[in-house]
Structures are given as C-alpha cells and as structure tokens.
C-alpha cells in the first residue's frame, strides 16, 4: 500500500512538472497577462500577442487532453493494429530507430549525449537523439524546425504520451504515421505500395527494407534508388543482429532474399 501511494505520488509530481514546464514554455506568461484587467488603449503588436496567447492555450490544452488530440490526428481508414504487424517489422524499426525504446520514458539520455557529442564534433545540428516517442509526437503535432522551443514542447509531450499509453500502443501509432516514401504513410500503405500485400504477410527481408526507409524516404525508396534501399536494408539487418533479434546467418539470408516489388 505504501509503495502504491509512493508511486502515485511520483506520477502526480511528474504530471505537475510536465504541466508547469509546458505552461510557461508554451507562453504561460502570456496567458497570465491576458487574464489581467484590460485597458482601452491597445498596445503595438496587440494582434500578435493575442495570436501567441491562443497558441499557448492550444499547447496547454493538448497536454491536458492528449488522448483526444492524438485520436483526432490518426487516420483510422488505413490504421493497422500491432497484432497484424509482423514481429520482425516491429523489431526492425526499434533496432534501427530507437534500440532503447523499452528502457526510457519518452526521451533517451544516452541518445541525447551521443547526439550532442556528434553535433559538437561536426559543428552542426546533424543529430537529434530523438526516440520513437519523440518522433511520433513530431509526426502528429509539430513541425520539423530545429529550435529550442519546439524541442522543449516535443520533450514534454513525449513524457505525457509515455504516461498515458503503453509502449505497444506508442509503437503501433508510430508505425501507422511514419512516412515510407513514394506516397506511403504508415505500414499499411507501405506494404501495399511496395509489395502489394498486407503487413501481416511481410517476410524478414521486406520488413528490413521498409524499416530502413523512414531515415530518408525520398532518397531510399526502392522505386527511386533500389541500391540505396538495399544498403539501408543491410544497416537494419545488422542492427537487428546487434540487438539479438536475429542471428548473423538470418541477417545474411535476408540480404540475399530477392525483393519483388509490386510495380
């Protein structure tokens, strides 16, 4: 009982922190300012301030009512349940996109440090250290601009998402929202466009090829550059073997399996 109360207390404290950070980073001071007594003289830039206040309220509302906000963004017409997505596809995505997916709460400290080191060494913002959860948040709600404000909102929403959904639900939503190139959004469309079949019938070689596409979908689509697609497939298979999802012999066999495209 004591342990349960302690856990509930920690969750409540984390929720309070998430709300506070979101509130003030999203423009909380603007919200407070908007609730103060109005004066008749409109200051310069009043229209811009009103727009910022509206945007701030939208961000705070999104955190509080996150589930309804997520549901509104998902395309149910092509949605594929995780039970209908082969395990090798799930493992391939995790291995190449976020190998510590089951061990973090929406953000990966190791990934952030690694990305920071790369950025310092290159002198440019080339690595983001984003987890699958953060990428899902970006796909659903945010732009792809690389600013501190957007990263802060992504960070807060990722924690909130982890607190409201299971890892399986997050992975399922991610696989249904990522872009695979050639007009394919989500695993259902990707399996149909590239292989003319539902995801459930994908083999290991096909799963690995698809998992390699989201990194640069416009460049590595097999319809655009088949060689690049095969190179990414090899990267995915190596990551799967490194994370013990498959053995070296399975990886080699998958690399040699012929890829028969739908077109």
SERO-4910 file (N, C-alpha, C, O; in steps of 0.05 Angstrom, whole numbers):
BEGIN
 pado doro    nc1    nc2    nc3   cac1   cac2   cac3    cc1    cc2    cc3    oc1    oc2    oc3
  Unk    A     17    -24      0      0      0      0     17     25      0     12     44    -15
  Unk    A     38     24     17     56     47     19     71     51     -8     74     74    -17
  Unk    A     79     29    -21     93     31    -46     74     42    -68     83     58    -85
  Unk    A     49     34    -67     29     44    -87     25     74    -84     24     89   -103
  Unk    A     23     83    -58     19    112    -53     43    128    -62     41    149    -73
  Unk    A     67    116    -57     92    130    -66     93    132    -96    101    153   -107
  Unk    A     85    111   -110     85    111   -140     65    132   -150     71    147   -169
  Unk    A     41    132   -139     21    152   -147     30    180   -142     26    198   -158
  Unk    A     44    184   -119     54    210   -113     75    219   -133     76    242   -140
  Unk    A     92    200   -141    113    207   -161    101    215   -187    109    234   -201
  Unk    A     80    199   -196     67    205   -221     53    232   -220     55    247   -239
  Unk    A     40    238   -197     27    264   -194     47    287   -196     42    307   -208
  Unk    A     70    282   -182     91    303   -183    102    307   -211    107    330   -219
  Unk    A    106    285   -226    116    287   -253     96    301   -271    103    318   -288
  Unk    A     70    295   -267     50    309   -282     50    339   -277     47    355   -295
  Unk    A     54    346   -252     55    374   -244     78    388   -257     76    411   -267
  Unk    A    101    375   -258    125    386   -271    120    389   -301    127    410   -312
  Unk    A    109    368   -313    104    369   -342     85    392   -348     90    407   -367
  Unk    A     64    396   -332     45    417   -337     58    444   -334     54    462   -350
  Unk    A     74    447   -313     87    473   -307    106    481   -330    106    504   -339
  Unk    A    123    461   -338    142    467   -359    127    474   -385    135    493   -399
  Unk    A    107    459   -391     91    464   -416     78    492   -414     78    507   -434
  Unk    A     67    498   -391     52    523   -388     70    547   -393     63    565   -408
  Unk    A     93    547   -380    110    571   -382    126    572   -408    130    593   -419
  Unk    A    135    548   -417    150    548   -443    131    554   -466    140    565   -486
  Unk    A    106    545   -464     87    549   -486     76    578   -485     61    585   -503
  Unk    A     84    594   -466     75    621   -465     57    627   -441     38    642   -443
  Unk    A     63    614   -419     46    617   -395     44    646   -386     23    655   -376
  Unk    A     66    661   -389     65    689   -380     45    704   -397     34    724   -387
  Unk    A     42    696   -422     23    710   -440     -6    704   -430    -23    721   -431
  Unk    A    -10    679   -421    -37    671   -412    -44    687   -387    -66    697   -384
  Unk    A    -24    690   -369    -29    705   -344    -34    734   -351    -52    747   -339
  Unk    A    -19    744   -370    -22    772   -378    -49    777   -390    -61    798   -386
  Unk    A    -59    757   -405    -85    760   -419   -108    760   -399   -129    771   -405
  Unk    A   -104    749   -375   -125    748   -355   -126    773   -337   -144    776   -321
  Unk    A   -106    790   -340   -106    815   -324   -126    834   -334   -135    832   -357
  Unk    A   -135    854   -317   -155    874   -326   -146    888   -352   -123    896   -355
  Unk    A   -165    890   -370   -160    902   -396   -161    933   -394   -175    944   -378
  Unk    A   -145    946   -411   -146    975   -414   -155    981   -442   -153    964   -460
  Unk    A   -165   1005   -446   -177   1011   -472   -156   1016   -494   -162   1013   -518
  Unk    A   -133   1025   -486   -112   1031   -506    -98   1005   -514    -86    992   -497
  Unk    A   -100    998   -539    -86    974   -549    -57    979   -555    -51    997   -571
  Unk    A    -39    965   -543    -10    969   -548     -3    960   -576    -17    945   -589
  Unk    A     20    969   -585     30    960   -611     35    930   -610     46    920   -590
  Unk    A     28    916   -631     32    887   -632     11    872   -617     15    848   -610
  Unk    A    -13    884   -611    -34    871   -596    -44    846   -610    -49    826   -598
  Unk    A    -46    847   -637    -56    825   -652    -37    801   -650    -45    778   -647
  Unk    A    -11    807   -651      9    786   -649      8    773   -621     10    748   -619
  Unk    A      4    789   -600      3    779   -573    -21    761   -570    -20    740   -558
  Unk    A    -44    769   -581    -69    753   -580    -65    726   -593    -74    705   -583
  Unk    A    -51    726   -616    -45    701   -630    -27    683   -614    -31    659   -613
  Unk    A     -8    695   -600     10    679   -583     -4    667   -560      1    644   -552
  Unk    A    -23    683   -548    -39    672   -526    -56    649   -535    -58    628   -521
  Unk    A    -68    651   -559    -85    629   -570    -68    605   -574    -77    582   -568
  Unk    A    -44    608   -585    -26    586   -590    -18    573   -563    -15    548   -562
  Unk    A    -13    589   -543     -5    579   -517    -27    562   -505    -22    540   -494
  Unk    A    -52    572   -506    -75    557   -496    -78    530   -511    -84    510   -498
  Unk    A    -73    531   -537    -75    506   -553    -54    485   -544    -60    461   -542
  Unk    A    -30    494   -538     -9    476   -529    -15    464   -502    -12    440   -498
  Unk    A    -25    481   -483    -32    471   -456    -55    451   -458    -56    431   -445
  Unk    A    -75    458   -474    -99    441   -478    -90    414   -490   -102    393   -482
  Unk    A    -70    414   -507    -61    389   -520    -48    371   -499    -52    346   -501
  Unk    A    -34    381   -480    -22    365   -459    -44    353   -441    -43    330   -434
  Unk    A    -63    370   -433    -84    361   -414   -102    340   -427   -109    320   -414
  Unk    A   -110    345   -452   -128    327   -466   -113    313   -488   -121    313   -511
  Unk    A    -91    300   -481    -73    289   -501    -86    266   -517    -82    265   -541
  Unk    A   -101    249   -503   -113    226   -517   -132    235   -539   -132    224   -561
  Unk    A   -149    254   -534   -168    264   -554   -153    278   -577   -161    276   -600
  Unk    A   -131    292   -570   -115    305   -591   -101    284   -609    -99    288   -633
  Unk    A    -92    263   -597    -79    241   -613    -99    228   -631    -94    223   -654
  Unk    A   -122    221   -620   -144    207   -635   -152    224   -659   -158    213   -681
  Unk    A   -153    250   -656   -161    268   -678   -141    268   -700   -147    275   -723
  Unk    A   -116    261   -695    -95    262   -715    -91    235   -730    -79    235   -751
  Unk    A   -100    213   -718    -96    187   -730   -115    182   -753   -139    187   -751
  Unk    A   -105    171   -775   -122    163   -798   -131    135   -794   -117    116   -798
  Unk    A   -156    132   -785   -167    105   -779   -173     88   -803   -176     64   -801
  Unk    A   -175    101   -827   -182     86   -851   -160     67   -860   -166     46   -872
  Unk    A   -135     73   -853   -113     56   -861    -98     45   -837    -76     34   -840
  Unk    A   -110     48   -813    -96     40   -789    -93     10   -786   -112     -5   -791
  Unk    A    -69      1   -778    -63    -27   -775    -56    -33   -746    -39    -20   -735
  Unk    A    -70    -52   -734    -64    -59   -706    -37    -73   -704    -28    -86   -723
  Unk    A    -25    -70   -681      2    -82   -677      1   -112   -680     21   -124   -689
  Unk    A    -21   -125   -672    -24   -154   -675    -24   -163   -704    -19   -186   -710
  Unk    A    -29   -144   -723    -28   -150   -752     -2   -141   -765      1   -143   -789
  Unk    A     17   -132   -749     43   -124   -759     63   -145   -750     66   -150   -726
  Unk    A     78   -158   -768     96   -180   -760    117   -170   -740    126   -148   -742
  Unk    A    124   -188   -722    144   -181   -702    170   -172   -713    182   -153   -703
  Unk    A    180   -184   -735    205   -174   -747    204   -145   -756    224   -131   -755
  Unk    A    180   -136   -764    177   -108   -772    179    -90   -747    193    -69   -748
  Unk    A    167    -98   -726    169    -83   -701    198    -82   -691    208    -61   -683
  Unk    A    211   -105   -691    238   -107   -682    258    -91   -700    277    -78   -690
  Unk    A    253    -91   -726    270    -77   -744    269    -47   -739    290    -33   -738
  Unk    A    245    -36   -735    241     -8   -730    255      0   -704    269     20   -703
  Unk    A    251    -16   -683    263    -10   -657    293    -11   -659    307      6   -648
  Unk    A    304    -32   -672    333    -35   -674    346    -12   -688    368     -3   -680
  Unk    A    334     -2   -709    348     19   -725    340     48   -717    355     66   -721
  Unk    A    317     51   -704    307     78   -697    311     84   -667    317    107   -660
  Unk    A    308     64   -650    309     70   -621    313     44   -605    294     33   -594
  Unk    A    338     35   -604    344      9   -593    338      7   -563    335    -14   -552
  Unk    A    336     30   -549    329     31   -521    300     38   -516    293     48   -494
  Unk    A    283     33   -535    255     41   -534    241     32   -509    226     47   -497
  Unk    A    246      7   -501    232     -4   -478    246      3   -451    237     -6   -430
  Unk    A    266     20   -452    281     27   -428    281     56   -421    295     65   -403
  Unk    A    265     72   -435    264    101   -429    235    110   -425    217     96   -432
  Unk    A    232    135   -415    206    146   -411    200    168   -431    189    189   -424
  Unk    A    206    163   -456    200    182   -477    224    197   -488    224    206   -511
  Unk    A    245    199   -472    270    211   -481    293    194   -471    291    181   -450
  Unk    A    315    193   -487    337    176   -481    362    192   -475    373    205   -493
  Unk    A    370    193   -449    393    209   -441    418    201   -456    433    218   -465
  Unk    A    422    175   -459    446    165   -474    445    175   -503    465    184   -514
  Unk    A    421    174   -515    419    184   -543    424    213   -545    436    223   -564
  Unk    A    414    229   -525    418    258   -525    448    264   -523    458    282   -537
  Unk    A    462    251   -504    491    256   -501    506    248   -526    525    263   -534
  Unk    A    498    226   -538    512    217   -563    508    237   -585    526    244   -599
  Unk    A    483    247   -588    477    266   -609    491    293   -604    501    306   -622
  Unk    A    493    301   -578    506    326   -571    536    324   -578    547    343   -589
  Unk    A    548    301   -573    576    297   -579    581    299   -609    600    312   -618
  Unk    A    563    286   -625    566    287   -654    563    316   -664    578    325   -681
  Unk    A    543    330   -653    539    358   -661    562    376   -655    569    394   -671
  Unk    A    575    371   -631    598    387   -624    622    381   -642    636    399   -650
  Unk    A    625    356   -649    647    347   -666    644    358   -694    664    365   -707
  Unk    A    619    358   -704    615    367   -732    610    397   -734    612    408   -755
  Unk    A    604    410   -711    598    438   -712    572    445   -724    568    468   -732
  Unk    A    554    426   -726    527    430   -738    507    412   -724    514    393   -711
  Unk    A    481    420   -727    460    404   -715    452    382   -734    432    383   -748
  Unk    A    468    360   -733    464    338   -751    450    314   -738    437    298   -752
  Unk    A    452    312   -711    439    290   -696    419    301   -677    425    321   -663
  Unk    A    395    288   -675    375    298   -657    371    281   -632    361    291   -612
  Unk    A    380    256   -632    376    239   -609    347    233   -603    341    226   -580
  Unk    A    330    235   -622    301    231   -617    294    202   -614    305    184   -628
  Unk    A    276    196   -596    265    169   -592    241    165   -610    232    183   -623
  Unk    A    232    140   -611    207    134   -626    184    151   -616    168    161   -631
  Unk    A    183    154   -589    161    170   -577    163    199   -587    142    211   -594
  Unk    A    187    210   -586    190    238   -595    184    241   -625    172    261   -633
  Unk    A    192    221   -641    186    223   -669    156    221   -674    145    234   -693
  Unk    A    142    205   -658    112    203   -661    100    230   -655     82    239   -669
  Unk    A    109    243   -633     98    269   -626    103    289   -649     85    305   -656
  Unk    A    127    288   -661    133    306   -683    115    300   -707    106    319   -720
  Unk    A    110    275   -713     93    268   -735     64    277   -731     51    285   -750
  Unk    A     55    275   -706     27    282   -700     22    312   -698      2    322   -708
  Unk    A     40    326   -685     34    354   -676     53    375   -685     45    398   -689
  Unk    A     78    370   -688     98    391   -691    110    393   -718    107    375   -735
  Unk    A    124    415   -723    138    419   -748    166    407   -745    173    397   -724
  Unk    A    181    407   -767    208    395   -766    229    415   -762    253    410   -766
  Unk    A    222    440   -754    242    460   -748    258    452   -723    247    440   -705
  Unk    A    283    459   -723    301    451   -701    306    476   -683    327    489   -686
  Unk    A    288    482   -665    290    504   -647    287    493   -618    276    472   -614
  Unk    A    297    509   -599    295    500   -571    266    499   -562    259    481   -546
  Unk    A    250    518   -571    222    518   -562    208    493   -572    193    480   -557
  Unk    A    212    486   -598    199    462   -608    209    437   -595    193    419   -589
  Unk    A    235    435   -589    246    412   -576    235    410   -547    230    387   -538
  Unk    A    231    433   -534    220    432   -507    192    421   -507    184    405   -490
  Unk    A    176    431   -526    148    421   -528    148    391   -535    131    376   -525
  Unk    A    166    383   -553    168    354   -560    175    337   -536    164    316   -532
  Unk    A    193    347   -519    202    334   -495    179    330   -476    175    308   -465
  Unk    A    164    351   -471    142    350   -452    120    332   -462    109    316   -446
  Unk    A    113    334   -487     92    317   -498    100    288   -499     83    270   -496
  Unk    A    126    282   -503    135    255   -504    132    242   -476    123    219   -474
  Unk    A    138    257   -455    134    246   -428    105    241   -423     97    221   -411
  Unk    A     88    261   -430     59    258   -426     48    234   -442     31    219   -431
  Unk    A     58    229   -466     49    206   -482     57    180   -468     41    161   -468
  Unk    A     81    178   -458     90    154   -444     74    148   -419     70    125   -412
  Unk    A     63    169   -407     47    165   -382     19    157   -388      5    147   -371
  Unk    A     10    162   -413    -18    156   -420    -21    131   -437    -43    120   -439
  Unk    A      0    123   -450     -1    100   -469     20     79   -462     41     86   -450
  Unk    A     15     54   -469     35     33   -465     55     35   -488     51     48   -508
  Unk    A     78     21   -484     98     21   -505     87      9   -531     93     18   -553
  Unk    A     70    -12   -528     59    -25   -551     41     -6   -567     41     -5   -591
  Unk    A     25     10   -552      7     30   -565     23     51   -580     16     60   -602
  Unk    A     45     60   -567     62     80   -579     75     70   -605     76     83   -625
  Unk    A     85     45   -603     98     33   -627     77     30   -649     83     35   -673
  Unk    A     53     21   -642     32     17   -662     25     44   -676     23     45   -700
  Unk    A     23     65   -660     16     91   -672     39    101   -689     35    113   -711
  Unk    A     64     97   -681     87    105   -696     88     91   -723     92    104   -744
  Unk    A     84     65   -723     84     50   -748     62     58   -767     63     53   -791
  Unk    A     41     70   -756     18     79   -773     20    108   -782      3    117   -797
  Unk    A     41    122   -773     43    151   -780     69    158   -795     70    179   -807
  Unk    A     89    141   -794    115    148   -807    112    147   -838     96    132   -849
  Unk    A    129    163   -851    129    164   -880    150    145   -891    173    147   -884
  Unk    A    142    128   -909    160    108   -921    168    115   -949    182     99   -962
  Unk    A    161    139   -959    168    146   -986    147    137  -1006    130    121  -1000
  Unk    A    149    148  -1031    131    141  -1053    102    144  -1045     85    128  -1055
  Unk    A     96    163  -1029     68    169  -1022     56    151  -1001     32    151   -996
  Unk    A     73    134   -988     63    115   -968     66    125   -940     88    128   -930
  Unk    A     44    131   -927     44    139   -899     33    116   -882     10    107   -886
  Unk    A     49    105   -865     41     83   -848     47     56   -860     51     54   -885
  Unk    A     50     36   -843     58     10   -852     38     -3   -871     46    -19   -888
  Unk    A     12      3   -868     -8     -9   -885     -5     -1   -914     -5    -17   -932
  Unk    A     -2     25   -918      3     36   -945     30     27   -956     32     21   -980
  Unk    A     50     26   -939     77     19   -949     77    -10   -959     89    -16   -980
  Unk    A     65    -28   -943     65    -57   -951     50    -60   -978     57    -76   -995
  Unk    A     28    -44   -981     12    -46  -1006     27    -34  -1030     27    -46  -1051
  Unk    A     38    -11  -1026     51      4  -1048     77    -10  -1058     82    -12  -1082
  Unk    A     92    -20  -1039    118    -33  -1046    116    -62  -1053    130    -72  -1070
  Unk    A     98    -77  -1038     98   -106  -1042     70   -117  -1049     68   -141  -1053
  Unk    A     50   -100  -1050     23   -110  -1059     11   -130  -1040     -3   -148  -1049
  Unk    A     16   -127  -1014      6   -146   -994      1   -132   -968     11   -110   -964
  Unk    A    -15   -144   -950    -19   -132   -924      6   -136   -907     21   -154   -912
  Unk    A     10   -119   -886     34   -122   -869     38   -149   -857     61   -158   -854
  Unk    A     16   -163   -851     18   -189   -837     35   -209   -854     46   -227   -842
  Unk    A     35   -206   -880     49   -225   -897     77   -217   -905     90   -230   -922
  Unk    A     88   -196   -893    115   -188   -900    136   -207   -888    132   -217   -866
  Unk    A    156   -213   -904    178   -230   -893    200   -213   -881    198   -188   -882
  Unk    A    220   -225   -870    242   -211   -857    256   -191   -875    261   -168   -868
  Unk    A    262   -200   -899    276   -183   -919    260   -158   -925    270   -136   -927
  Unk    A    233   -162   -929    216   -139   -935    213   -120   -911    213    -96   -914
  Unk    A    211   -132   -887    209   -116   -863    234    -98   -860    232    -74   -853
  Unk    A    257   -110   -863    282    -95   -860    285    -73   -881    295    -52   -875
  Unk    A    276    -79   -905    278    -58   -926    259    -35   -919    267    -12   -922
  Unk    A    235    -41   -910    216    -19   -903    226     -3   -879    224     21   -878
  Unk    A    238    -17   -859    247     -4   -835    270     16   -841    275     34   -826
  Unk    A    284     11   -863    306     29   -870    298     54   -884    314     73   -887
  Unk    A    273     55   -893    264     78   -910    259    104   -895    266    125   -905
  Unk    A    246    104   -871    240    130   -858    263    148   -853    259    172   -849
  Unk    A    287    138   -852    311    155   -848    314    176   -870    322    199   -864
  Unk    A    308    168   -895    309    187   -918    291    176   -939    301    167   -960
  Unk    A    265    177   -935    246    163   -953    246    172   -982    241    156  -1000
  Unk    A    252    198   -986    251    207  -1014    276    198  -1029    275    197  -1054
  Unk    A    297    191  -1015    322    183  -1028    326    153  -1029    338    142  -1048
  Unk    A    315    138  -1010    320    110  -1008    296     92  -1016    298     68  -1014
  Unk    A    275    104  -1026    253     88  -1036    263     70  -1058    277     79  -1076
  Unk    A    256     44  -1057    266     26  -1078    257     33  -1106    269     25  -1126
  Unk    A    235     49  -1108    226     59  -1134    243     82  -1144    243     89  -1167
  Unk    A    258     95  -1125    275    117  -1132    304    108  -1136    317    115  -1155
  Unk    A    313     92  -1116    341     83  -1116    342     56  -1102    345     54  -1078
  Unk    A    340     35  -1118    339      8  -1107    365      1  -1092    364    -13  -1072
  Unk    A    388     10  -1102    413      5  -1089    415     17  -1061    424      5  -1042
  Unk    A    405     42  -1059    405     56  -1033    386     41  -1014    392     39   -990
  Unk    A    364     32  -1024    345     17  -1007    357     -8   -997    353    -15   -973
  Unk    A    372    -23  -1014    385    -47  -1005    408    -41   -985    412    -57   -966
  Unk    A    421    -19   -988    442    -11   -969    430     -6   -942    441    -14   -921
  Unk    A    407      8   -942    394     13   -916    383    -13   -904    384    -16   -880
  Unk    A    374    -31   -921    365    -57   -911    388    -71   -896    383    -83   -875
  Unk    A    412    -70   -907    435    -82   -894    441    -70   -867    448    -83   -848
  Unk    A    437    -43   -865    442    -29   -840    422    -39   -819    429    -43   -796
  Unk    A    396    -42   -828    375    -51   -809    381    -79   -800    378    -85   -776
  Unk    A    388    -97   -818    393   -125   -811    417   -127   -792    416   -143   -773
  Unk    A    437   -110   -796    460   -110   -778    451   -100   -750    460   -111   -730
  Unk    A    434    -80   -749    424    -70   -723    407    -91   -709    408    -94   -685
  Unk    A    391   -106   -724    375   -127   -712    392   -149   -701    387   -160   -679
  Unk    A    414   -157   -715    432   -177   -705    447   -167   -681    452   -182   -662
  Unk    A    455   -141   -681    469   -129   -659    452   -129   -633    463   -131   -611
  Unk    A    426   -126   -637    408   -125   -614    396   -152   -608    377   -154   -592
  Unk    A    407   -174   -621    399   -201   -616    370   -208   -623    358   -227   -612
  Unk    A    359   -193   -642    332   -200   -653    334   -223   -673    316   -240   -675
  Unk    A    356   -224   -687    362   -245   -706    391   -253   -704    407   -239   -692
  Unk    A    398   -276   -716    426   -284   -716    440   -275   -741    427   -267   -760
  Unk    A    466   -276   -742    482   -268   -765    474   -283   -791    473   -272   -812
  Unk    A    468   -309   -788    460   -325   -811    433   -316   -822    429   -316   -846
  Unk    A    414   -309   -804    388   -299   -813    391   -272   -827    378   -267   -847
  Unk    A    409   -255   -817    414   -229   -830    425   -233   -858    416   -220   -877
  Unk    A    444   -251   -860    456   -257   -887    435   -268   -906    435   -261   -929
  Unk    A    419   -287   -896    398   -299   -913    378   -278   -922    370   -279   -945
  Unk    A    371   -260   -905    351   -239   -912    363   -220   -933    349   -211   -951
  Unk    A    389   -214   -931    402   -197   -950    401   -209   -978    400   -195   -998
  Unk    A    403   -236   -979    403   -250  -1005    376   -257  -1016    373   -266  -1038
  Unk    A    355   -252   -999    328   -258  -1008    319   -238  -1029    321   -214  -1025
  Unk    A    309   -248  -1052    301   -229  -1074    278   -211  -1064    260   -220  -1051
  Unk    A    280   -185  -1072    259   -166  -1066    242   -163  -1091    251   -153  -1111
  Unk    A    216   -171  -1089    198   -169  -1111    179   -146  -1106    160   -149  -1090
  Unk    A    183   -124  -1120    166   -101  -1117    139   -103  -1131    137   -118  -1151
  Unk    A    119    -89  -1121     93    -90  -1133     92    -78  -1161     76    -88  -1178
  Unk    A    108    -58  -1166    108    -45  -1192    131    -56  -1208    135    -47  -1231
***
